[in-house]
């Protein structure tokens, strides 16, 4: 069963419990509106500060960002995080983004 997370502390706790971090990529401006592609990384290659992992490093257009920056972009795009409602002790990191309105309609 899916669980909708909209508060920073809930999203951060869920992500960090799985060893994850926030990532973001800038998108081209559309109509003068700044947009960002949001994600979470659970891959140690993204955390390599020396960038010496070569071609194994995923999505070089993504950057690690702090939680406040990431959450501000999430709110600006009116998104929530939808995660699998874990069984006890399960740390599977499956997630997707959904518009806040769509999440409210499906609740």
C-alpha beads as a LAMMPS data file, in Angstrom:
LAMMPS data file: protein, C-alpha beads

107 atoms
106 bonds

1 atom types
1 bond types

-500.0 500.0 xlo xhi
-500.0 500.0 ylo yhi
-500.0 500.0 zlo zhi

Masses

1 110.0

Atoms # bond

1 1 1 0.000 0.000 0.000
2 1 1 1.261 3.477 -0.861
3 1 1 1.897 6.227 1.660
4 1 1 1.918 9.933 0.739
5 1 1 4.667 12.008 2.353
6 1 1 4.406 15.782 2.127
7 1 1 6.283 17.087 5.169
8 1 1 10.050 17.539 5.055
9 1 1 10.717 15.643 8.286
10 1 1 8.737 12.603 7.036
11 1 1 10.395 12.591 3.610
12 1 1 13.838 13.040 5.122
13 1 1 13.330 10.291 7.721
14 1 1 12.080 7.835 5.068
15 1 1 14.968 8.655 2.712
16 1 1 17.735 8.633 5.301
17 1 1 16.489 5.345 6.766
18 1 1 17.405 3.866 3.377
19 1 1 20.762 5.649 3.111
20 1 1 19.421 8.171 0.618
21 1 1 20.063 11.809 -0.163
22 1 1 18.271 14.524 -2.162
23 1 1 19.411 15.325 -5.699
24 1 1 18.249 17.927 -8.174
25 1 1 18.903 19.053 -11.741
26 1 1 18.054 22.441 -13.206
27 1 1 15.660 22.371 -16.140
28 1 1 15.411 24.967 -18.904
29 1 1 13.118 27.868 -18.021
30 1 1 9.642 27.473 -19.460
31 1 1 7.719 30.699 -19.706
32 1 1 10.009 32.427 -17.229
33 1 1 9.306 29.816 -14.558
34 1 1 12.277 28.160 -12.870
35 1 1 11.908 24.383 -12.686
36 1 1 13.973 21.566 -11.257
37 1 1 14.047 17.847 -11.810
38 1 1 13.917 16.256 -8.365
39 1 1 15.146 12.880 -7.258
40 1 1 16.542 10.852 -4.425
41 1 1 19.709 8.854 -4.700
42 1 1 20.401 5.666 -2.840
43 1 1 23.587 5.077 -4.808
44 1 1 26.961 5.599 -3.187
45 1 1 28.456 6.742 -6.505
46 1 1 26.569 10.050 -6.225
47 1 1 28.198 10.630 -2.850
48 1 1 31.716 10.389 -4.204
49 1 1 33.097 13.856 -3.506
50 1 1 36.182 13.265 -5.656
51 1 1 34.109 12.399 -8.753
52 1 1 36.618 9.687 -9.612
53 1 1 34.134 6.924 -10.325
54 1 1 34.305 7.491 -14.072
55 1 1 31.408 6.327 -16.231
56 1 1 29.732 4.471 -13.372
57 1 1 28.594 7.738 -11.833
58 1 1 24.875 8.056 -12.617
59 1 1 23.222 11.148 -14.013
60 1 1 26.026 13.661 -13.927
61 1 1 23.459 16.416 -14.548
62 1 1 22.077 15.799 -11.050
63 1 1 23.698 17.446 -8.070
64 1 1 23.473 16.590 -4.409
65 1 1 21.608 19.387 -2.653
66 1 1 20.648 20.190 0.900
67 1 1 17.235 19.195 2.181
68 1 1 15.902 22.757 2.449
69 1 1 16.712 23.532 -1.203
70 1 1 15.195 20.246 -2.369
71 1 1 12.048 20.692 -0.289
72 1 1 11.558 24.276 -1.513
73 1 1 11.609 22.979 -5.109
74 1 1 9.169 20.187 -4.197
75 1 1 6.735 22.705 -2.702
76 1 1 7.164 25.165 -5.596
77 1 1 6.106 22.397 -7.996
78 1 1 3.235 21.389 -5.673
79 1 1 4.473 17.795 -5.433
80 1 1 4.395 15.095 -2.782
81 1 1 6.407 11.907 -2.439
82 1 1 4.553 8.605 -2.702
83 1 1 6.340 5.620 -1.150
84 1 1 5.521 1.993 -0.541
85 1 1 4.141 1.460 2.943
86 1 1 6.922 -0.772 4.258
87 1 1 6.489 -3.956 6.118
88 1 1 8.317 -3.823 9.416
89 1 1 12.050 -4.000 8.865
90 1 1 11.797 -3.555 5.075
91 1 1 13.927 -0.757 3.667
92 1 1 12.996 -1.007 -0.003
93 1 1 13.512 2.408 -1.619
94 1 1 10.648 2.635 -4.132
95 1 1 9.160 6.095 -4.614
96 1 1 7.473 8.389 -7.113
97 1 1 6.371 12.009 -7.245
98 1 1 2.743 13.023 -7.595
99 1 1 0.974 16.360 -7.678
100 1 1 -0.534 17.323 -4.349
101 1 1 -3.974 17.629 -5.954
102 1 1 -3.752 14.178 -7.510
103 1 1 -2.689 12.669 -4.175
104 1 1 -5.607 14.338 -2.386
105 1 1 -8.066 13.105 -5.046
106 1 1 -6.845 9.521 -4.761
107 1 1 -6.951 9.482 -0.930

Bonds

1 1 1 2
2 1 2 3
3 1 3 4
4 1 4 5
5 1 5 6
6 1 6 7
7 1 7 8
8 1 8 9
9 1 9 10
10 1 10 11
11 1 11 12
12 1 12 13
13 1 13 14
14 1 14 15
15 1 15 16
16 1 16 17
17 1 17 18
18 1 18 19
19 1 19 20
20 1 20 21
21 1 21 22
22 1 22 23
23 1 23 24
24 1 24 25
25 1 25 26
26 1 26 27
27 1 27 28
28 1 28 29
29 1 29 30
30 1 30 31
31 1 31 32
32 1 32 33
33 1 33 34
34 1 34 35
35 1 35 36
36 1 36 37
37 1 37 38
38 1 38 39
39 1 39 40
40 1 40 41
41 1 41 42
42 1 42 43
43 1 43 44
44 1 44 45
45 1 45 46
46 1 46 47
47 1 47 48
48 1 48 49
49 1 49 50
50 1 50 51
51 1 51 52
52 1 52 53
53 1 53 54
54 1 54 55
55 1 55 56
56 1 56 57
57 1 57 58
58 1 58 59
59 1 59 60
60 1 60 61
61 1 61 62
62 1 62 63
63 1 63 64
64 1 64 65
65 1 65 66
66 1 66 67
67 1 67 68
68 1 68 69
69 1 69 70
70 1 70 71
71 1 71 72
72 1 72 73
73 1 73 74
74 1 74 75
75 1 75 76
76 1 76 77
77 1 77 78
78 1 78 79
79 1 79 80
80 1 80 81
81 1 81 82
82 1 82 83
83 1 83 84
84 1 84 85
85 1 85 86
86 1 86 87
87 1 87 88
88 1 88 89
89 1 89 90
90 1 90 91
91 1 91 92
92 1 92 93
93 1 93 94
94 1 94 95
95 1 95 96
96 1 96 97
97 1 97 98
98 1 98 99
99 1 99 100
100 1 100 101
101 1 101 102
102 1 102 103
103 1 103 104
104 1 104 105
105 1 105 106
106 1 106 107
